[in-house]
Amino acid sequence: HLVTAGLYAFGAVVLGTGLLGSRASGPVSKDFPWQFRLAAQLRTPVLMFIVIPISYVQAWRRSLRMWMRARERAGEDAMLAHKANVQKLVGQIESWIAAGRPGKLRTARPAWAGMSTKLGGKADSHKLEVRHMNRILHVDEENLTVTAEPSVTMGDLTHELMPRGMALQTHVEMETITIGGAALGFGIETNSHRVGLFQESVIEYEIVDCTGRVHVVNEESDPELFFALPWSVGTAGFLLSVKVRLVRVKPYVRVVYEATNSAVQLQSRMTELSRMGADAPVFLEATMYCAERAVIQAGWYADTPTTPEEKRKVNRINDFWKPFYFRWVETFLEKGKGEDIVPLKHFLHRFTRSVFWELEDMIPFSNHPIYRCLWGWLGAPEVGLLKLFQGPVIRQAAAHAHVVQESIMPMHRLSEGVEKFDKWFGVYPLLVFPVRMFDRGAMSGFLRPDPSELDTVEHQPKHPSGKTVASGLWVDLGAYGVPRLIKEGKSWDAKTNCRAMEHWTRDVHGWCAVYTDIFCTHTEFRAMFDHTLIDKCRKRLHATTAFPEIYTKVKPEQGIADLSAELAVEAKLGTIVKE
């Protein structure tokens, strides 16, 4: 009887959470397939009772692995294990060659396990196992570098570096993002207004090409390949390890909050703060809560608080009973200004707990004190597991009911970009990360800044390496969430709106993030990104017949974006680019 009563009680709780979640998230248009509408009704209990508990177990498993790997490094066995891992991968490539090169090479990591929005696309590939390459190989405290295998996560690196008083030069905030993904893909943080994208912190890559040959690539040994690898997403070879630059840090960050009342004011203030030279904030970002109002967050490293006044300002923002960080920031819209002293680890991973602000769309009451106290200790759902629970039908529908888009635009375009994002998406909050882009001319690689957008000499700081490199100020505007029209129970045209964003971004000398669903053709993709260097290196490494094109790897899987009309026009004009 007790078991039966318990089952009935559990069923009632599941049903209640489902009803609360579906009512709070609003109606879903009947234009969507029934599978998607059913999934929308059930997503809250599925997340709470399946995905989040599994994510919690996964987190503990990673913690155990980190502890074991720390002991391994103490015994100096990591490099021996790395050499064995490299030989395993080389052996897989040699077997592929011996079998007649059946299919183009991809990693065996399932698509759902990555941070990309894609789900699938590897069916016709020859997949090689690389997930065992997840060791931190060496931390050089004197020269401030860390060498790690590609599957090491930001959380792993935080755990290893923080006790040593160090952090990555560009320490990406989501804990499950891998160092390999940031190095060969897209990595940005709120200190990027000073140090640029993650790729600017890379000192050396170790890759293996399609013949099984291992290359150690740095700016001196092979400058063309060194600058071609960022954003190449594994289309020139498999990453074996990467050495990146570290910085010395203090245990806390003093965060100053400042509200703005228009997009123009936000643009002006962000530009001013970014160009303060040595006095510029170490960390700088803004969160927009509507088309006009935002809160700027400027941070500086701080020592451990000692005075009673300083101790009162300490805010452990990631304690599970605390409000989500973005909701805490929102309170300064009315306060106007304020200041916190935040533990560094909490600050670096401030968006993990709320998956930026997406968790409230999935569990509408997730920021309620009752939920936080009863369920918050389990943490957030892993992004990969969220994708795993989608089938093809739900994935296709979700692409037209949910936005994950980023536009990296020149800073002076920010107010215009906010206005357009409001029209195209109607999603809030918006992420605003300023970023310094470095121009090396023909050696700039995939992201080649337009010379007209570069700063004057007095506003160009030194590159983190100490070299003088021309640069300009851009800003990453990110929209993550459910479009306004979808929340109103209407339909939203993902293709039309995302293509409009892509066209505008290209026209203003910017770039889109390729981990999102892109709706451009291959021709349009090549017009946005400079393929000159990567094409040259792929040809030299014989990668063109062994690895997919970048566009092939980053485009959505079949059924997401119907570009047949656009491709037909390109075919008539003779401008179509084949993959």
C-alpha positions in Angstrom: 0.0 0.0 0.0 2.8 2.4 0.8 4.5 1.6 -2.6 1.2 2.2 -4.4 0.6 5.4 -2.5 4.1 6.5 -3.3 3.6 5.8 -7.0 0.3 7.7 -7.0 2.0 10.7 -5.3 4.9 10.6 -7.7 2.5 10.5 -10.7 0.6 13.5 -9.2 3.8 15.5 -8.9 4.9 14.7 -12.5 1.4 15.6 -13.8 1.5 18.8 -11.7 4.8 19.9 -13.0 3.7 19.2 -16.5 0.6 21.3 -16.1 2.5 24.1 -14.5 5.2 24.1 -17.1 2.8 24.0 -20.1 0.6 26.8 -18.7 3.5 29.1 -17.9 5.2 28.6 -21.3 2.0 29.5 -23.2 0.1 28.0 -26.2 1.9 26.2 -29.1 0.6 26.8 -32.6 -1.3 23.9 -34.2 0.9 24.4 -37.3 3.6 22.4 -35.5 3.4 18.5 -35.7 1.7 16.7 -32.8 4.9 15.2 -31.7 6.4 18.6 -31.1 3.3 19.9 -29.3 3.3 16.8 -27.1 7.0 17.2 -26.3 6.3 20.9 -25.4 3.7 19.8 -22.9 5.9 17.1 -21.3 9.3 18.9 -21.4 9.2 20.2 -17.8 8.7 16.8 -16.1 11.0 15.1 -18.5 13.7 17.6 -17.7 13.1 17.5 -14.0 12.8 13.8 -13.5 15.0 12.4 -16.2 17.5 14.8 -17.8 18.6 16.8 -14.8 19.2 13.7 -12.6 21.3 12.1 -15.4 23.2 15.4 -15.8 23.9 15.4 -12.0 25.3 11.8 -12.2 27.4 12.9 -15.2 28.8 15.8 -13.3 29.9 13.5 -10.5 31.5 11.2 -13.0 33.5 14.0 -14.5 34.5 15.1 -11.0 35.8 11.6 -10.2 37.7 11.5 -13.5 39.3 14.9 -12.8 40.5 13.6 -9.4 41.9 10.5 -10.9 43.7 12.5 -13.6 45.2 14.9 -11.1 46.8 11.8 -9.4 48.0 10.7 -12.8 49.6 14.0 -13.6 51.3 13.9 -10.2 52.9 10.6 -11.4 53.9 12.2 -14.7 52.0 9.5 -16.6 49.9 11.9 -18.7 52.3 12.3 -21.6 52.8 8.5 -21.8 49.0 8.1 -22.0 48.9 10.9 -24.6 51.5 9.2 -26.8 49.4 6.0 -26.7 46.3 7.9 -27.6 48.0 9.5 -30.6 49.1 6.1 -31.8 45.6 4.7 -31.5 44.3 7.5 -33.7 47.1 7.2 -36.2 46.3 3.4 -36.3 42.6 4.2 -37.1 43.7 6.5 -39.9 46.0 3.8 -41.3 43.2 1.3 -41.2 41.0 3.7 -43.1 43.7 4.1 -45.8 44.1 0.3 -46.0 40.3 -0.1 -46.4 40.4 2.2 -49.5 39.4 5.5 -47.7 35.7 4.6 -47.3 33.9 7.9 -46.6 35.3 11.3 -45.3 36.8 11.4 -41.9 34.8 12.7 -38.9 35.0 12.1 -35.1 32.9 9.3 -33.6 31.5 11.8 -31.0 27.7 11.7 -31.5 26.2 15.0 -32.7 24.0 15.3 -29.6 27.1 15.4 -27.4 28.4 18.7 -28.9 27.4 22.3 -28.2 26.3 22.8 -31.8 22.6 22.9 -32.5 22.9 20.2 -35.1 21.7 16.6 -34.6 23.1 14.2 -37.1 25.0 14.7 -40.4 27.6 12.0 -39.9 25.8 9.0 -41.5 28.0 8.8 -44.7 31.3 9.5 -42.8 34.1 7.3 -41.6 34.1 7.9 -37.9 37.2 7.8 -35.7 37.1 7.6 -31.9 38.7 10.6 -30.2 36.7 10.9 -26.9 39.5 9.2 -25.0 41.7 12.2 -25.6 40.6 14.1 -22.4 43.7 14.7 -20.4 45.4 17.9 -19.2 48.9 17.1 -20.1 51.0 19.9 -18.6 50.7 23.1 -16.7 53.7 25.4 -17.0 53.3 27.8 -14.1 56.5 29.7 -15.0 55.7 30.4 -18.6 52.0 30.5 -18.0 50.8 27.9 -20.5 48.6 24.8 -20.3 48.7 21.9 -22.8 45.6 19.7 -23.0 44.0 17.1 -25.2 40.9 18.3 -27.2 38.1 16.8 -25.1 39.2 18.5 -21.9 36.4 20.8 -20.8 36.3 24.3 -19.3 35.1 22.8 -16.1 38.2 20.5 -16.0 40.5 23.4 -16.6 38.8 25.5 -13.9 39.2 22.7 -11.4 42.9 22.3 -12.3 44.0 26.0 -12.7 42.0 27.9 -10.0 43.9 26.4 -7.0 47.1 27.5 -8.7 45.9 31.1 -9.0 45.6 30.9 -12.8 43.0 30.8 -15.6 42.9 30.5 -19.3 43.5 33.8 -21.1 40.0 33.4 -22.5 38.1 31.2 -20.1 34.8 30.3 -21.8 31.8 30.3 -19.3 30.0 27.1 -20.1 31.6 24.2 -18.2 31.0 21.5 -20.8 32.6 23.3 -23.7 35.8 21.6 -24.7 39.2 23.3 -25.3 39.3 21.6 -28.7 35.9 23.1 -29.7 37.0 26.5 -28.6 40.4 26.3 -30.4 39.1 25.0 -33.8 35.7 26.6 -33.5 34.3 29.7 -31.7 35.3 30.8 -28.2 34.5 34.1 -26.6 34.4 35.5 -23.1 33.8 38.9 -21.4 37.5 39.8 -21.5 37.5 39.4 -25.3 37.3 43.2 -25.7 40.9 43.2 -24.5 42.3 39.9 -25.7 40.2 38.8 -28.6 38.6 35.4 -29.3 39.9 32.2 -27.8 42.1 31.6 -30.9 44.3 34.5 -29.9 45.4 32.6 -26.8 46.6 29.5 -28.7 50.4 29.1 -28.8 50.6 25.7 -30.5 48.4 23.0 -32.1 49.3 19.3 -32.4 47.3 17.7 -35.3 47.3 14.5 -37.3 46.5 14.7 -41.0 44.8 12.2 -43.3 48.0 10.4 -44.0 48.7 9.7 -40.3 51.5 12.3 -40.1 51.6 14.3 -36.8 52.3 18.1 -37.1 53.3 20.4 -34.3 52.0 23.8 -35.6 52.9 27.2 -34.2 53.3 30.7 -35.7 57.0 30.1 -36.4 56.9 26.5 -37.8 53.9 26.9 -40.1 52.3 30.3 -40.0 49.8 29.6 -42.8 48.4 26.5 -41.1 48.6 28.1 -37.6 46.3 31.0 -38.7 44.1 28.7 -40.8 43.1 26.3 -38.1 40.8 28.6 -36.0 37.2 28.1 -37.1 38.3 25.2 -39.4 36.2 22.8 -37.2 38.5 19.8 -37.9 38.5 20.0 -41.7 42.3 20.0 -42.0 43.1 17.3 -39.5 42.3 15.9 -36.1 43.4 17.9 -33.1 45.6 15.9 -30.7 46.5 18.6 -28.2 46.6 22.4 -27.9 48.9 24.7 -25.9 47.3 27.9 -24.7 48.2 31.0 -22.8 47.3 31.4 -19.1 46.9 34.5 -16.9 47.5 35.0 -13.2 44.2 35.8 -11.4 42.9 36.8 -8.0 40.3 34.8 -6.1 37.4 37.3 -6.6 36.0 39.7 -9.2 34.6 43.1 -8.3 31.6 43.5 -10.6 30.1 47.0 -11.1 26.6 47.1 -12.5 25.3 50.1 -14.6 21.9 50.4 -16.2 21.4 52.0 -19.6 18.1 53.3 -21.0 18.6 53.1 -24.8 20.5 51.0 -27.3 22.4 54.1 -28.4 23.5 54.8 -24.8 24.5 51.2 -24.4 26.6 51.3 -27.6 28.3 54.6 -26.5 29.1 53.4 -23.0 30.4 49.9 -24.1 32.6 51.6 -26.6 33.9 54.0 -24.0 34.7 51.2 -21.5 36.3 49.0 -24.1 38.7 51.8 -25.1 40.0 52.8 -21.7 43.4 51.2 -22.4 45.1 49.8 -19.3 42.2 51.1 -17.1 39.6 49.2 -19.1 37.6 46.5 -17.1 39.1 43.0 -17.2 35.6 41.7 -17.9 32.9 43.6 -19.8 29.5 42.5 -21.0 25.9 43.7 -21.0 22.5 42.0 -20.8 19.6 43.5 -22.7 16.1 42.9 -21.2 14.2 44.8 -23.9 15.0 46.8 -27.0 15.9 49.8 -24.9 17.0 48.7 -21.4 20.2 46.9 -20.4 22.6 46.4 -17.6 26.3 46.6 -18.1 28.6 44.4 -16.0 32.2 45.6 -15.7 34.6 43.4 -13.7 38.1 43.7 -12.2 40.1 41.1 -10.3 40.0 41.6 -6.5 41.7 40.2 -3.5 40.0 38.3 -0.7 37.7 40.7 1.2 39.0 41.7 4.6 36.9 44.6 5.8 33.3 44.1 7.1 32.1 46.4 4.2 33.8 44.2 1.6 32.5 41.0 3.1 28.9 42.2 2.9 29.4 42.7 -0.8 30.4 39.0 -1.4 27.9 37.3 -3.6 28.2 33.6 -4.3 26.0 33.8 -7.3 26.2 30.0 -8.2 24.9 28.7 -4.8 21.9 26.6 -5.8 19.5 28.6 -3.6 20.5 31.9 -5.2 18.4 33.6 -8.0 19.8 32.9 -11.4 22.6 35.4 -12.2 20.8 37.1 -15.1 17.8 37.7 -12.8 20.0 39.2 -10.2 21.5 41.5 -12.8 18.0 42.5 -13.9 17.4 44.0 -10.5 19.8 46.8 -11.4 17.4 48.1 -14.1 15.6 49.8 -11.2 18.6 50.3 -8.8 20.5 52.0 -11.6 23.9 51.0 -10.3 25.5 48.6 -7.7 28.5 46.5 -6.9 29.3 42.9 -6.0 32.4 40.9 -5.0 32.0 37.5 -6.7 34.2 34.4 -6.2 36.1 33.9 -9.4 34.9 30.4 -10.1 31.3 31.5 -9.6 31.9 34.4 -12.1 33.6 32.3 -14.8 30.7 29.8 -14.8 27.9 32.2 -14.0 25.6 31.0 -16.9 26.0 27.3 -16.4 23.3 27.0 -13.8 20.6 28.7 -15.9 22.0 27.6 -19.3 22.4 31.4 -19.9 18.6 32.1 -19.5 17.2 29.2 -21.5 16.3 27.1 -18.4 13.3 29.3 -17.7 11.9 28.5 -21.1 12.1 24.8 -20.4 11.2 24.9 -16.7 9.3 28.2 -16.3 9.4 28.1 -12.5 13.1 27.1 -12.2 14.0 30.4 -10.7 11.3 30.2 -8.0 12.7 29.8 -4.5 10.9 26.5 -3.8 12.3 25.0 -7.0 15.8 26.3 -6.3 15.8 24.9 -2.7 14.2 21.5 -3.6 15.7 20.9 -7.0 18.4 23.4 -7.7 21.2 21.4 -6.0 21.0 18.9 -8.8 22.2 21.6 -11.2 21.2 22.3 -14.8 20.5 19.9 -17.6 23.5 19.2 -19.9 23.0 20.7 -23.4 24.0 17.4 -25.0 21.3 15.5 -23.1 18.7 18.0 -24.1 19.5 17.3 -27.8 19.6 13.5 -27.1 15.9 13.5 -26.1 14.9 15.0 -29.5 13.9 12.9 -32.5 14.2 14.2 -36.1 10.6 15.5 -36.1 11.0 17.4 -32.8 14.4 18.7 -33.9 13.0 20.0 -37.2 10.0 21.7 -35.5 12.2 23.1 -32.7 14.4 24.9 -35.3 11.3 26.9 -36.2 10.2 27.5 -32.7 13.4 28.4 -30.9 16.3 30.8 -31.6 20.0 30.3 -31.1 21.7 32.9 -33.2 24.7 35.2 -32.8 25.9 38.1 -34.9 29.4 39.5 -34.5 29.1 43.1 -35.8 31.3 46.2 -35.6 30.6 48.0 -32.3 29.2 51.1 -34.0 26.4 48.9 -35.4 25.2 47.7 -32.0 22.1 49.9 -31.7 21.0 49.1 -35.2 21.6 45.4 -34.5 19.5 45.5 -31.4 16.6 47.1 -33.4 16.9 44.4 -36.0 17.1 41.5 -33.5 13.9 42.8 -31.9 12.2 42.7 -35.3 13.6 39.3 -36.4 13.5 37.4 -33.2 11.8 39.3 -30.3 13.9 37.2 -27.8 15.1 38.6 -24.5 17.5 38.8 -22.7 20.1 39.4 -25.3 23.8 38.7 -24.7 26.2 41.6 -25.5 29.9 40.7 -25.5 32.4 43.2 -27.0 35.3 41.6 -28.8 38.6 42.9 -30.3 39.3 41.5 -33.7 42.9 41.4 -35.0 43.8 42.0 -38.6 46.8 40.2 -40.0 45.9 40.9 -43.6 46.2 37.7 -45.8 47.1 35.8 -42.6 43.9 36.7 -40.7 42.4 33.4 -41.5 38.6 32.7 -41.6 37.6 36.0 -39.9 39.3 38.8 -41.9 38.3 42.2 -40.6 37.4 44.9 -43.1 40.2 47.6 -43.0 37.5 50.3 -42.7 36.4 48.9 -39.4 39.8 49.0 -37.6 40.5 51.4 -34.8 42.9 54.3 -35.0 46.3 53.6 -33.6 45.7 55.3 -30.2 42.8 52.8 -29.6 44.7 49.7 -30.6 46.1 47.8 -27.6 49.0 45.4 -27.8 48.1 41.8 -28.7 48.2 39.5 -25.7 51.4 38.0 -27.1 53.1 41.4 -26.8 53.2 42.0 -30.5 51.7 44.9 -32.3 48.7 43.8 -34.4 46.1 46.1 -36.0 42.7 45.6 -34.5 39.1 46.9 -34.2 36.2 46.7 -31.9 33.3 44.4 -32.7 30.5 43.1 -30.5 28.8 39.7 -30.3 25.0 40.0 -30.0 23.4 36.7 -29.0 19.7 35.6 -29.0 18.8 32.4 -27.2 15.2 31.5 -26.5 11.6 31.3 -27.8 10.6 34.0 -30.4 7.9 36.5 -29.4 5.5 35.2 -32.0 5.9 31.6 -30.8 5.1 32.7 -27.3 1.9 34.3 -28.6 0.8 31.0 -30.2 1.7 32.1 -33.7 4.1 30.9 -36.4 7.6 32.4 -36.9 9.5 32.1 -40.2 12.9 30.9 -39.1 14.4 30.8 -42.6 13.3 34.4 -43.6 14.4 36.0 -40.4 17.7 34.1 -40.0 18.6 34.7 -43.6 17.9 38.4 -43.1 20.2 38.4 -40.1 22.9 36.6 -42.1 22.6 39.1 -45.0 22.8 42.1 -42.8 25.7 40.7 -40.8 27.6 40.1 -44.0 26.8 43.6 -45.3 28.1 45.3 -42.2 31.4 43.4 -42.2 30.5 40.9 -39.5 30.2 37.2 -39.0 27.7 34.7 -37.7 28.5 31.9 -35.2 28.7 28.6 -37.1 27.6 26.4 -34.2 24.1 27.7 -34.7 21.6 26.7 -37.4 22.7 28.6 -40.5 20.3 29.3 -43.4 22.8 30.5 -46.0 24.0 28.7 -49.2 27.6 27.6 -49.6 28.2 30.6 -51.9 26.8 33.0 -49.3 28.8 31.3 -46.6 32.0 31.8 -48.5 31.2 35.5 -49.1 31.0 35.9 -45.3 34.1 34.0 -44.3 37.5 34.2 -46.0 38.4 30.6 -47.1 41.7 31.6 -48.8 44.1 30.3 -46.2 42.2 27.2 -45.1 41.6 26.2 -48.8 45.3 26.5 -49.4 46.2 24.4 -46.3 43.6 21.8 -47.0 45.0 21.3 -50.5 48.6 21.1 -49.2 47.6 18.5 -46.5 45.5 16.5 -49.1 42.5 17.1 -46.9 40.0 18.1 -49.6 39.2 14.4 -50.4 39.6 13.2 -46.8 37.6 15.7 -44.7 34.4 17.5 -45.4 34.2 21.2 -46.3 33.6 23.6 -43.4 30.2 24.4 -44.8 29.3 20.7 -45.0 30.2 20.3 -41.3 28.4 23.3 -39.9 25.2 23.4 -42.1 22.0 22.0 -40.5 21.0 18.5 -41.2 18.5 17.6 -43.9 15.0 19.0 -43.3 15.9 22.1 -41.3 16.5 24.7 -44.1 15.0 24.3 -47.6 17.3 26.3 -49.8 16.2 24.8 -53.1 14.9 28.2 -54.4 18.1 30.0 -53.5 20.3 27.3 -55.1 18.2 27.4 -58.3 18.8 31.1 -58.6 22.5 30.6 -58.0 22.6 27.9 -60.6 21.0 30.2 -63.2 23.6 32.9 -62.4 26.5 30.5 -62.4 27.5 31.4 -58.9 26.7 28.2 -57.1 29.6 26.6 -55.1 29.6 22.8 -54.9 30.5 21.1 -51.6 
